């Protein structure tokens, strides 16, 4: 699995490549299709959090390029708010809660990927 960082280290330029939506969707799918060990679940949740931290500003920029009366814009911005709230979730103390947290993060990743694609993210 590729390491994902939320932001570049201080003093480095932001990566201008678009997010790898296919990889992000594949990672999110793991939360629903695989029985994971505790360590793998921790890694998955951390990776999903990283994906959200990368997607949120990308979707925000794409939404802000659309007209203010556009319904897709409003849906995307609401999804961003939901994703930010999910980033504040703890990891959970029991295996069941940890899986539920990972699945909530995965749903947000999928939704932001949808909005990114729908809003033409990456296009200027």
N, C-alpha and C positions, 0 to 999 in steps of 0.2 A: 504494500500500500504506500502511496506517495505521501510524504509529509506535506501538510498544508499549514501555512501561517496566516494569521489574521491580517497582518499588515507588515510591510517591509521593515527591516531594521532601520533605525535612525540613520540618516545620511545617505540612504540608497533611494534610487528612483523607483516609483511605483511601476509594477509590471503592466505594460499596456496591452498584453494579450487578453482576449475575451475569456471569460470563465469557460471551463470545459464542462459544458452542460451534460454531456453523455456520461462522463465520469461521476459527476455529482448525482445524477439520477441512479446510476448503478450502485453508488455508495448508499444512497437512501433506501434502495430496494433491499439491501442486506438487513435492515432493521425489521423487515417483515418476512423474509424468506429463509433466514438462517438461524439455527440455534447456536448462540455464541457463548464462549466462555466469559468469565468475569473480566479478564484482561482484554479480550477482543471487544467486549461490549464497551469498556472504558475507551478503547481506541476509536471505536465507531462513533461514540457520542462526541468525543473530542474532534474528530474529523468533520462530523456534521456541523458542529459549532463553527469550525473554521470555514466550512462552505457557506454558512449563513453570513458570517462576517465579511466574506468576499462578495456574496450576492447582494446584500442589502444596499450598498452604495451603487452598485451597477444597476439594479432595478430602480432605485431612486432617480438616478440620472436619466434612465430611459423614460420613466414616468413624467419627469419634469419637462421632457421635450415634447410631450403631448399637450393638446389644448386643455385648459382648466375645466372645461365642461365634458371631457371625455370620461365615460363610465369606466373604461379599462384603467385609466389613470387612478381613479378613486379606489378601485379594487386593489390595485397594486400597492398603493400607499397604505391601505388598511392591512394588507398582508405583511407589509414591512413592519407595521406596528405590532402585529401578532408575533412575527419572528423575533423582534427585539424582546418581547415579553418572554418568549420561550428561552432566549439566551440567559435569562435570569433564573431559570429553573435550576435547582440543585441536581446532583447526579442520582439521588435516591439511596435509601439505606437497604432495601431488600431487592432481591433479583427481579421481582415482578415490577417494582417501581422503576428500577433502572431500565428495564426493557420499555416500559411505558414512556419514559423520558426520551429515550432514543427514538421511539416511534413518533413522538410529537415533533422532535427536531427534524426527522426525516420527512414528515408531512409538510413542514414549512419549507424545507429545501425543495421538495417537488413543486410546491405552489410558486415559490420564487422563480424556479426554472421556467415554469409555465409563463409567468408574467414577463420574464426576461425575453423569452422567445416571442410572445404575443406583441410586446411593445417594440420589437425590433432592436433589442439590446445589442450594443456593440456597433451599431450604425450611427454615424454622425450626421 
